[in-house]
Amino acid sequence: MSKKLRSTLSLVGLLLLIVVISGVYVFVFQRSKLNEKENKLEELKANDYNTEQLALQYKDLLKRSSVLDSILAARKFNIPQNLSSIKFYDFINNVSAPYSEQSQADIEFLEQKQDKEFFYFEYKLKGQASYSDLFNLVYAIEHSKELKKITNVSLSNLVVTDIDGVPNFLVGFTMNVGVYFSTNDRFATASPVENNLKTAPAYDAFYPVIRNQIPPNVDMLLDVQGAKLLALIPEGAFIADNKGNTYLVWEGEQVYLGYLTKIDYEKNSASFILNKGGIIEKIELALEKEKPKEK
């Protein structure tokens, strides 16, 4: 065998060896990468939409989203997604802003709980308020757009006297409130709008019918107790209280704990109606007749 033939055979053998090694590397070691690339290529081909088709799909999805959002907005309650535990503090501060100075509430965060597929933050509210303010607070919590539930409540009577000595009949309260939220946005609107939380005046069920506390006479009105009718004139009646102070009053004018209801010029008398802690009392003052002179 000639030298040239041996060289040619060696080169052919080397070439075959390189082809075999390359095939083994490509089809054995790189097979997983090739499969991954082929799958990615098929996925890109499957999602190869033109811009017009994408625009039509977006328009249709936007319309469906608006319809679903309007349905959720029409519902009385929504359940927000991933609610912050601080938001309830802001809610209470906002609804209680117009309440009287005597109405106060402390908020304590207790824990996070789960109710079926939903979650809720539990808070404890404790304080005092007028019956009207407490009624408004309960209504606002129960009728808020974002779902809240009062799970437990305890009420008691309180009498608080201000700096002038005027008694204020309040209600002490302790209540537990659950504020609900979800891990998804299926139950909430994109732009939530709060419900109307205004209420009509309510009868104060905690105001005592008979009261031991009588408000002081801070306006220095006529105190009919122990007073004397001095004279009757067309403009009204001259009356002196038990301290010697003289007042000119007319029908319908306010006196301490009541009003002057009638001046009877024929009987020379003045009639009053007083409210003494829930007990209604009528008082009539008459001119004292002159004693006959002794001879």
MOSUL-V869268 format. One record per residue. PSI is psi in whole degrees, -180 to 180 (* if undefined). Layout:
((PSI) (PSI))
This chain:
((130) (162) (-35) (-38) (-40) (-40) (-40) (-44) (-37) (-42) (-40) (-41) (-41) (-40) (-42) (-38) (-41) (-41) (-44) (-47) (-42) (-41) (-43) (-42) (-44) (-49) (-12) (-57) (-33) (11) (-42) (-40) (-38) (-42) (-41) (-43) (-38) (-41) (-42) (-40) (-42) (-38) (-42) (-38) (-38) (-31) (25) (80) (151) (168) (-34) (-43) (-41) (-40) (-41) (-42) (-42) (-43) (-42) (-44) (-36) (-39) (-44) (-39) (-40) (-39) (-47) (-39) (-39) (-35) (-44) (-38) (-30) (-17) (149) (-34) (148) (156) (108) (168) (132) (62) (142) (140) (-15) (-20) (-32) (-34) (-44) (-38) (-48) (-41) (-38) (-46) (-26) (2) (-42) (3) (163) (166) (-27) (-18) (120) (148) (134) (138) (130) (125) (129) (-64) (173) (133) (169) (137) (96) (-121) (1) (167) (160) (149) (134) (130) (157) (122) (131) (135) (-155) (152) (159) (159) (-40) (-45) (-40) (-40) (-43) (-38) (-47) (-42) (-43) (-41) (-46) (-23) (14) (150) (-46) (124) (125) (145) (134) (116) (-21) (141) (144) (131) (152) (158) (141) (142) (117) (126) (132) (-175) (-22) (0) (9) (124) (138) (124) (108) (175) (122) (139) (150) (124) (149) (134) (133) (126) (115) (149) (166) (164) (-4) (174) (24) (-16) (16) (150) (163) (-36) (85) (143) (128) (146) (166) (113) (13) (143) (158) (157) (140) (147) (133) (99) (-15) (-2) (122) (139) (-45) (127) (137) (-24) (120) (127) (143) (162) (70) (-22) (6) (46) (168) (125) (112) (-25) (120) (8) (165) (140) (119) (-44) (157) (132) (165) (-29) (-12) (-148) (137) (123) (139) (133) (-178) (-8) (1) (2) (138) (137) (145) (115) (158) (170) (133) (-7) (146) (139) (178) (120) (8) (-152) (156) (114) (-33) (142) (117) (106) (-23) (-41) (-2) (54) (163) (131) (140) (153) (127) (148) (102) (81) (38) (-13) (117) (128) (137) (132) (138) (126) (135) (154) (135) (132) (143) (135) (139) (142) (137) (139) (*))
